[in-house]
């Protein structure tokens, strides 16, 4: 029980860190192309993760670990950042929350298919209800989207859910930050090449918020957040802990209220309370 509880707290810390990812990406794509942003954040995180692996003398993955690491790399290092960066050129950050509400479902399904987990039927009911509440809240408060943007976001959450599930399985053997570091190193040659061919036309034209957003998605979204998130999934169970992602949109809105002094509506408080109830129910039956 202590191990599971520790996993949920670790997963919650990861969700809080990830809550700033989409707003930061939305700001960053104003100054950087999606291809450069994806490659730059992965390259920066890979260099830091590689340095940690070397300094702390971590053991190398085995041959059987390579395919899961490739899936993690394609899902969370390349796929999700690139697809969301492309999508956010067509969507508002608020509308993208519709799809973040679906991410726990895809992660849980991936945990069943790849991790062998078997949650009870009540778990799926709470998961579906939570996803519906988040999606409904985002639609009611968003600015709409486009077909291209919606398809890109849908593809993003599918590959991300698979990457989360694969990474959680590996984390039980290699450790959370080690998994994302090895996945980043695996993609480093390609990411560096993509970055060199997509350099910004003018470095001076990049705004301070653009630099700050690049730093956030590189350090926190791409590396530090995974330290907590993969540990949480490994200890608490993929299907159950993944439901904490339902809270991510509300953490993002709280962050906007704290930094941008935006008003918190009663509808947000009501929806967040209902989602907390769904997460608790999902944990009970996961």
C-alpha positions as CSV (number, residue, x, y, z in Angstrom):
1,X,0.0,0.0,0.0
2,X,2.9,2.4,0.8
3,X,4.4,1.7,-2.5
4,X,1.2,2.4,-4.4
5,X,0.6,5.6,-2.4
6,X,4.2,6.8,-3.2
7,X,3.5,6.1,-6.8
8,X,0.3,8.3,-6.8
9,X,2.1,11.2,-5.1
10,X,5.0,10.9,-7.6
11,X,2.6,10.8,-10.5
12,X,0.8,13.9,-9.1
13,X,4.1,15.8,-9.1
14,X,4.7,14.8,-12.7
15,X,1.2,16.0,-13.7
16,X,1.8,19.4,-12.0
17,X,5.0,19.8,-13.9
18,X,3.4,18.7,-17.2
19,X,0.5,21.2,-16.7
20,X,2.6,24.0,-18.1
21,X,3.7,22.1,-21.2
22,X,0.9,23.0,-23.6
23,X,0.7,26.7,-22.6
24,X,4.5,26.9,-23.0
25,X,4.4,25.2,-26.3
26,X,1.7,27.6,-27.5
27,X,4.0,30.5,-26.6
28,X,7.1,28.9,-28.1
29,X,5.6,28.2,-31.6
30,X,5.2,32.0,-32.0
31,X,9.0,32.3,-32.3
32,X,10.1,28.8,-33.3
33,X,9.0,26.4,-36.0
34,X,7.4,23.2,-34.7
35,X,10.3,21.1,-36.1
36,X,13.0,23.3,-34.5
37,X,11.1,23.4,-31.2
38,X,10.7,19.6,-31.1
39,X,14.4,19.0,-32.0
40,X,15.7,21.7,-29.7
41,X,13.8,20.6,-26.6
42,X,14.9,16.9,-27.2
43,X,18.5,17.9,-27.8
44,X,18.8,20.0,-24.7
45,X,17.2,17.4,-22.5
46,X,19.2,14.6,-24.1
47,X,22.5,16.3,-23.4
48,X,21.5,16.8,-19.7
49,X,20.2,13.3,-19.3
50,X,23.3,11.8,-21.0
51,X,25.5,13.8,-18.6
52,X,23.6,12.4,-15.6
53,X,23.8,8.8,-16.9
54,X,27.6,9.2,-17.3
55,X,28.2,11.0,-14.0
56,X,26.1,8.5,-12.0
57,X,27.4,5.5,-14.0
58,X,24.1,4.0,-14.8
59,X,23.9,0.6,-16.4
60,X,23.1,0.3,-20.1
61,X,19.8,-1.1,-21.4
62,X,19.8,-4.7,-22.5
63,X,19.0,-5.7,-26.1
64,X,15.5,-6.6,-25.0
65,X,15.0,-3.0,-23.8
66,X,15.7,-1.5,-27.1
67,X,12.3,-1.9,-28.8
68,X,10.4,-0.4,-25.8
69,X,13.0,2.5,-25.7
70,X,12.3,3.1,-29.4
71,X,8.6,3.2,-28.7
72,X,9.1,5.7,-25.8
73,X,11.3,7.8,-28.0
74,X,8.8,7.9,-30.9
75,X,5.9,8.5,-28.5
76,X,7.1,11.1,-26.0
77,X,10.3,12.5,-27.4
78,X,9.4,13.0,-31.0
79,X,5.7,12.2,-31.6
80,X,3.8,14.1,-28.8
81,X,6.0,17.3,-28.9
82,X,6.0,17.5,-32.7
83,X,2.3,16.7,-33.2
84,X,1.2,19.1,-30.4
85,X,3.4,21.9,-31.7
86,X,1.9,21.4,-35.2
87,X,-1.6,21.3,-33.7
88,X,-1.2,24.4,-31.6
89,X,-0.7,26.4,-34.8
90,X,-4.3,25.6,-35.6
91,X,-5.8,25.4,-32.0
92,X,-5.9,27.5,-28.9
93,X,-4.2,26.0,-25.8
94,X,-7.7,25.9,-24.2
95,X,-9.2,23.8,-27.0
96,X,-6.2,21.3,-26.8
97,X,-7.4,20.5,-23.3
98,X,-10.2,18.5,-24.9
99,X,-7.6,15.9,-26.0
100,X,-5.6,16.0,-22.8
101,X,-8.8,14.8,-21.1
102,X,-8.6,11.7,-23.4
103,X,-5.0,11.0,-22.7
104,X,-5.6,9.0,-19.5
105,X,-7.9,6.7,-21.4
106,X,-5.3,6.0,-24.1
107,X,-2.6,5.5,-21.4
108,X,-4.8,3.0,-19.5
109,X,-5.6,1.1,-22.7
110,X,-1.9,0.9,-23.5
111,X,-1.3,-0.3,-20.0
112,X,-3.8,-3.1,-20.6
113,X,-2.4,-4.0,-24.0
114,X,1.3,-3.7,-23.3
115,X,1.6,-3.9,-19.5
116,X,-0.9,-6.7,-18.8
117,X,-3.0,-4.7,-16.3
118,X,-6.6,-5.7,-15.8
119,X,-8.6,-2.9,-14.1
120,X,-12.2,-3.6,-13.0
121,X,-15.2,-2.4,-15.0
122,X,-15.9,0.3,-12.5
123,X,-12.5,1.8,-13.2
124,X,-13.4,2.3,-16.9
125,X,-16.7,3.9,-15.9
126,X,-14.9,6.5,-13.7
127,X,-12.3,7.0,-16.4
128,X,-14.9,7.6,-19.1
129,X,-16.8,10.0,-16.8
130,X,-13.7,11.9,-16.0
131,X,-12.7,12.2,-19.6
132,X,-16.2,13.4,-20.5
133,X,-16.1,16.1,-17.8
134,X,-12.7,17.5,-18.9
135,X,-13.7,17.4,-22.6
136,X,-17.1,19.1,-21.9
137,X,-15.4,21.8,-19.7
138,X,-12.8,22.5,-22.4
139,X,-15.4,22.6,-25.2
140,X,-17.7,25.0,-23.2
141,X,-14.7,27.3,-22.4
142,X,-12.6,26.9,-25.5
143,X,-12.5,28.8,-28.8
144,X,-13.1,25.9,-31.1
145,X,-10.6,24.2,-33.4
146,X,-10.0,23.0,-36.9
147,X,-10.1,19.5,-38.4
148,X,-6.4,19.5,-39.0
149,X,-5.6,20.6,-35.5
150,X,-8.0,18.1,-33.9
151,X,-6.6,15.2,-35.9
152,X,-3.0,16.2,-34.9
153,X,-4.0,16.3,-31.2
154,X,-5.7,13.0,-31.4
155,X,-2.6,11.4,-33.0
156,X,-0.5,13.1,-30.3
157,X,-2.4,11.6,-27.4
158,X,-2.5,8.1,-29.0
159,X,1.3,7.9,-29.4
160,X,1.9,9.6,-26.0
161,X,-0.3,7.1,-24.2
162,X,1.7,4.2,-25.7
163,X,5.0,5.9,-24.8
164,X,3.8,6.4,-21.2
165,X,2.9,2.7,-20.9
166,X,6.1,1.4,-22.4
167,X,8.2,3.8,-20.3
168,X,6.4,2.7,-17.1
169,X,7.3,-0.9,-17.8
170,X,10.9,-0.1,-18.4
171,X,11.1,2.1,-15.3
172,X,10.6,-0.9,-13.1
173,X,13.9,-2.2,-14.3
174,X,15.9,0.9,-15.3
175,X,14.4,3.7,-13.2
176,X,12.2,6.7,-14.3
177,X,14.8,9.3,-15.2
178,X,17.0,6.7,-16.7
179,X,14.3,5.6,-19.2
180,X,13.6,9.0,-20.5
181,X,17.4,9.8,-20.7
182,X,18.1,6.7,-22.7
183,X,15.1,7.4,-25.0
184,X,16.4,11.0,-25.5
185,X,19.9,9.8,-26.3
186,X,18.4,7.3,-28.8
187,X,16.8,10.2,-30.7
188,X,19.7,12.6,-30.3
189,X,21.4,12.2,-33.7
190,X,18.1,12.7,-35.6
191,X,17.0,15.6,-33.4
192,X,20.3,17.4,-33.9
193,X,20.1,16.9,-37.6
194,X,16.5,18.2,-37.7
195,X,17.4,21.2,-35.6
196,X,20.3,22.2,-37.8
197,X,18.1,22.2,-40.9
198,X,15.4,24.2,-39.2
199,X,17.3,27.0,-37.4
200,X,15.4,30.2,-36.8
201,X,16.1,32.8,-39.5
202,X,17.0,35.4,-36.8
203,X,17.9,34.7,-33.2
204,X,17.4,38.4,-32.3
205,X,13.8,38.2,-33.2
206,X,13.0,35.6,-30.6
207,X,11.2,37.1,-27.6
208,X,12.0,36.5,-24.0
209,X,8.8,34.5,-23.5
210,X,9.9,32.3,-26.4
211,X,13.2,31.6,-24.8
212,X,11.6,30.9,-21.4
213,X,9.0,28.6,-23.0
214,X,11.8,26.7,-24.8
215,X,13.6,26.3,-21.5
216,X,10.5,25.1,-19.7
217,X,9.6,22.4,-22.3
218,X,13.2,21.3,-22.5
219,X,14.0,21.0,-18.8
220,X,10.7,20.3,-17.1
221,X,8.4,18.8,-19.8
222,X,11.1,16.7,-21.4
223,X,13.2,15.5,-18.5
224,X,12.3,16.5,-14.9
225,X,8.6,15.7,-15.2
226,X,9.3,12.2,-16.4
227,X,11.4,11.5,-13.3
228,X,8.3,11.7,-11.2
229,X,5.8,10.5,-13.9
230,X,7.4,7.2,-14.8
231,X,8.2,6.5,-11.2
232,X,4.6,7.0,-10.4
233,X,3.3,4.8,-13.2
234,X,5.8,2.0,-12.2
235,X,4.9,2.1,-8.5
236,X,1.2,2.9,-8.6
237,X,0.1,1.1,-11.8
238,X,-0.2,2.5,-15.3
239,X,-4.0,2.5,-15.6
240,X,-4.7,3.9,-12.1
241,X,-2.0,6.6,-11.9
242,X,-2.7,7.7,-15.5
243,X,-6.1,9.1,-14.4
244,X,-4.2,11.8,-12.5
245,X,-3.8,13.4,-16.0
246,X,-7.5,14.4,-15.8
247,X,-6.4,17.1,-13.3
248,X,-3.7,18.5,-15.7
249,X,-6.0,21.0,-17.4
250,X,-7.1,22.4,-14.1
251,X,-3.6,22.7,-12.8
252,X,-2.8,24.6,-16.0
253,X,-5.7,27.0,-15.4
254,X,-4.6,27.5,-11.8
255,X,-1.1,28.3,-13.1
256,X,-2.6,30.8,-15.5
257,X,-4.5,32.4,-12.7
258,X,-1.4,32.7,-10.5
259,X,0.9,34.1,-13.2
260,X,-1.5,36.0,-15.4
261,X,-4.1,36.9,-12.7
262,X,-6.9,35.3,-14.6
263,X,-10.3,34.7,-12.9
264,X,-11.1,31.2,-11.6
265,X,-14.8,30.6,-12.5
266,X,-17.2,28.6,-10.3
267,X,-17.6,26.2,-13.3
268,X,-13.9,25.3,-13.1
269,X,-14.2,24.6,-9.3
270,X,-17.2,22.4,-9.9
271,X,-15.6,20.5,-12.7
272,X,-12.3,20.0,-10.9
273,X,-14.2,18.7,-7.8
274,X,-16.1,16.2,-10.0
275,X,-12.8,15.1,-11.7
276,X,-11.2,14.6,-8.3
277,X,-14.1,12.3,-7.4
278,X,-13.6,10.4,-10.7
279,X,-9.8,10.0,-10.0
280,X,-10.5,8.7,-6.5
281,X,-13.0,6.2,-7.9
282,X,-10.6,5.1,-10.6
283,X,-7.9,4.6,-8.0
284,X,-10.3,2.5,-5.9
285,X,-11.0,0.1,-8.7
286,X,-7.7,0.1,-10.6
